[in-house]
């Protein structure tokens, strides 16, 4: 009986430690802003269409492009349903409606997850490229790790200020991201 208790205790300590590490990584990437240097491409990751998240990600990517941080933008996100346009198509509309001039865009419209976003982006532009990942702050850790895992480098990241979320919504998305990071452990390890 004591040996079973030790096993349970060891498991609980390991699980708690993993959660703390997970939290630290997500919060670090969300709060830390490396100096963004010019890169080969700006990759804007999708979210549900017609949401403040996708709209603001698109505008933030456009801002980086217009500041000269890359020569091309990759808009990555597929369709939620056959009735909708793709997330990438929505981002293109936002960018074209707000750009001061023509913007070279590569649309990646087949992905439905962060894993697929970076895998399909790699197929479109190659893996030997430097990237600036644009997403919401809570999502950056998983996106940057997947970009590195797909062979991109160096990888910079940036996000719009999350003023379009209520604090309760932002807390929910951070908690959801903690679970997503744990679910991605096999992808982080095996690619």
C-alpha positions in Angstrom: 0.0 0.0 0.0 2.8 2.4 0.8 4.5 1.8 -2.6 1.2 2.6 -4.4 1.0 5.9 -2.3 4.5 6.7 -3.4 3.6 6.1 -7.0 0.5 8.3 -6.8 2.5 11.0 -5.0 5.3 10.9 -7.6 2.7 11.1 -10.4 1.0 14.1 -8.8 4.3 15.9 -8.3 5.2 15.2 -12.0 1.8 16.3 -13.3 1.9 19.5 -11.2 5.5 20.2 -12.3 4.5 19.8 -16.0 1.5 22.2 -15.5 3.8 24.8 -13.9 6.3 24.4 -16.8 3.5 24.7 -19.3 2.1 27.8 -17.6 5.6 29.4 -17.5 6.2 28.8 -21.2 2.8 30.1 -22.3 3.1 33.2 -20.1 6.7 33.8 -21.2 5.9 33.8 -24.9 2.8 35.9 -24.2 4.6 38.6 -22.2 8.1 38.6 -23.7 8.5 40.6 -26.9 11.8 40.0 -28.7 13.0 42.7 -31.0 11.5 41.8 -34.4 14.2 41.8 -37.1 13.5 41.7 -40.8 12.5 38.2 -41.9 11.7 36.3 -45.0 8.0 36.2 -44.3 5.3 37.4 -41.8 3.0 34.5 -41.0 -0.4 35.5 -39.7 -2.2 32.6 -38.0 -5.9 32.1 -38.4 -8.8 32.3 -35.9 -12.5 32.2 -36.4 -13.6 34.6 -39.2 -15.4 37.8 -38.4 -13.8 37.9 -34.9 -11.8 40.7 -33.3 -8.9 38.2 -33.0 -8.6 37.5 -36.7 -9.2 41.2 -37.7 -6.5 42.5 -35.3 -4.0 39.8 -36.2 -4.4 40.7 -39.8 -3.9 44.4 -39.1 -0.9 43.7 -36.9 0.7 41.6 -39.6 0.0 44.4 -42.1 1.6 47.0 -39.8 4.8 44.8 -39.6 4.8 44.5 -43.4 4.4 48.2 -43.9 7.2 48.9 -41.5 9.5 46.8 -43.8 9.9 43.7 -41.6 9.3 41.2 -44.5 8.7 41.2 -48.2 5.8 38.8 -48.2 2.9 37.8 -45.9 1.6 34.3 -45.5 -2.0 34.1 -44.3 -2.7 30.7 -42.8 -6.1 29.3 -42.0 -8.7 27.1 -43.7 -12.5 27.0 -43.8 -14.6 26.2 -40.7 -17.5 25.1 -43.0 -18.1 24.9 -46.7 -20.4 28.0 -46.4 -17.6 30.3 -45.1 -14.6 31.8 -46.8 -11.3 30.6 -45.4 -9.6 32.3 -42.5 -6.8 33.2 -45.0 -9.4 34.7 -47.4 -10.9 36.8 -44.6 -7.4 38.1 -43.7 -6.8 39.0 -47.3 -9.9 41.1 -47.4 -8.9 42.9 -44.2 -5.4 43.5 -45.4 -6.4 44.7 -48.9 -9.0 47.0 -47.3 -6.5 48.6 -45.1 -3.2 48.5 -46.9 -1.5 51.7 -48.3 -0.4 49.8 -51.4 -0.2 46.3 -52.9 0.9 43.6 -50.5 2.4 40.3 -51.7 0.2 37.6 -50.1 0.5 33.9 -50.0 -2.7 32.2 -48.9 -2.5 28.9 -47.1 -6.2 27.8 -46.9 -6.0 24.1 -46.0 -5.1 24.2 -42.3 -7.4 23.7 -39.3 -4.9 23.7 -36.5 -1.6 25.4 -35.4 0.2 22.2 -36.4 -1.2 22.4 -39.9 -0.7 26.1 -40.2 3.1 25.7 -39.9 3.3 22.4 -41.8 1.4 23.9 -44.7 3.3 27.1 -44.6 6.5 25.1 -44.9 5.1 23.4 -48.0 4.3 26.9 -49.5 7.6 28.7 -48.8 10.1 26.1 -47.6 11.6 25.6 -44.1 14.8 27.4 -44.5 13.1 30.8 -44.0 13.1 33.3 -41.2 9.6 34.1 -39.9 7.7 36.6 -37.9 4.7 34.8 -36.4 1.6 36.9 -35.7 -1.1 35.6 -33.4 -2.7 36.4 -30.1 -0.3 36.5 -27.1 -1.6 33.3 -25.4 -1.1 31.4 -28.7 2.5 32.4 -29.4 4.3 29.7 -27.5 2.7 26.8 -29.4 3.1 28.6 -32.7 6.8 29.5 -32.2 7.6 26.0 -31.0 5.8 24.4 -34.0 7.6 26.8 -36.4 11.0 25.8 -34.9 10.0 22.1 -35.1 9.2 22.6 -38.8 12.7 23.9 -39.4 12.1 27.6 -39.7 14.6 29.9 -38.2 15.2 32.4 -36.8 11.6 32.8 -35.6 10.4 36.1 -34.2 6.9 36.7 -32.8 4.6 39.6 -32.3 0.9 40.1 -31.4 -1.6 42.9 -31.3 -2.5 44.3 -27.9 -5.3 42.2 -26.5 -7.6 45.1 -25.8 -10.4 43.5 -27.7 -10.8 40.8 -25.0 -12.4 41.1 -21.6 -10.1 39.9 -18.8 -12.4 36.9 -18.2 -12.1 36.0 -21.9 -8.3 36.3 -21.9 -8.1 34.1 -18.8 -10.2 31.5 -20.6 -8.0 31.6 -23.7 -4.8 31.2 -21.6 -6.3 28.2 -19.7 -7.4 26.7 -23.0 -3.9 27.2 -24.4 -2.4 25.3 -21.4 -4.5 22.3 -22.3 -3.6 22.7 -26.0 0.1 22.9 -25.2 -0.1 19.6 -23.3 -2.0 18.0 -26.2 0.8 19.1 -28.5 3.6 17.5 -26.6 3.8 14.5 -29.1 3.9 17.0 -32.0 6.7 19.0 -30.3 8.7 15.8 -29.9 8.0 14.0 -33.2 7.0 16.8 -35.5 
